Amino acid sequence: MDVNSKTNSKESEAFPETRKTIPFRNHLMNRPIKILAVGSSLREGSYSTLAAKLALDLSKNYGAVTNFLDLRHTKLPIYDPDDSSQNIQGARHLVEWADAYVLASPDYHGSMSGALKNFLDHFWEEFAGKTFGYICASHEKGLTAMDQMRTTVRQCYGWSLPYGISIDGEQDFNDRGEISNILLNRRLRMLARDLVVYGSLIRGQFLQDIIEDDLSDTFAARYKSLLQEQEALVTE
């Protein structure tokens, strides 16, 4: 299901507070933050994918530039560390493009989807200094699934928002795919705002760190050689 400006209009009519947004710009970055949402459910009409698209649209109100990667349609091969010929360039381009991410997954027996775990295995090198938000479709809050996402991101030197969003299908959406739970709407709006603001601060500082001459006191030192081409994105 494609969430577009028409959906945003409907949400604004149902929940007027969504109109009260202020674009954010971090002084360490000379451009808007770029956010990529990753939908990892292979089910048509996935609620976690729908919520991720809504969060992405809300982030635009705070000045973000966005993209969406749907693993239902972008089939990644099973990660093989010994096979450098795997065709994943389209997804890699989006991952490298992004400053921050929304990871969305169904709760499968207390864990994230296999598609999301495979995605994280493929692209772990690109996550350092980037901020992540989490959405999980679950009848049991999805806490363990989101904890596993955080653990993987932490191991890759990424940063996580200190909360995630759990959604419960028909409890939170009507049969037209519109949010029926005002609390969920507020949580998605909070996620969108926080990902723009904190994601910009963390990414801006990380990019600033990698152009400093002395990086001995920051974890960014190990990424200097990989990210020097991004110096142009940092305001001197």
C-alpha angles and dihedrals in degrees: 000000000000115000110206141157090290089061090047089054091052091049091050091053092049095041111027094187090074088076093064100088134137122200112240128212125181114218091224091063123060094204140044118280115263116223126193121195117202118204111199105177116108091201119107110241093022113184093209090054091047092051091049091054091049091050089049092052091048091052089061088066088064094051103269126145109219146199133180129218114195110195089196088071101024102064112201118198117242106278112263114179090198095055113076093171096073111133104236101125096120093055092040091056091056093045093051090045094057128090094188139012144214110209114200124189142158116242106253109187093321096316141087120267119279089240091059094046089051090050091052091049091054099048109031094123092063097057102076114118093008129116126233134203123193136218124181130183106216143143088215102047094265093245097147092045091052091045089056091051090051092048092053093046092048090053087055093052093252124140126236132206107244093244139039135206122246119196130191110205113232091018092065105027134049124225091271093060093254124135111259096175112080091198091059090050090054092047093051090049090050091049091050093049096044093047090053095045102039093032090056093048095049096042092045092052092045092053089047091051095054093059095050117106095226113048098157093116098052136064088230089080093085091056099050095098092046097049106034090108088067094064089104089066092063125082109231 
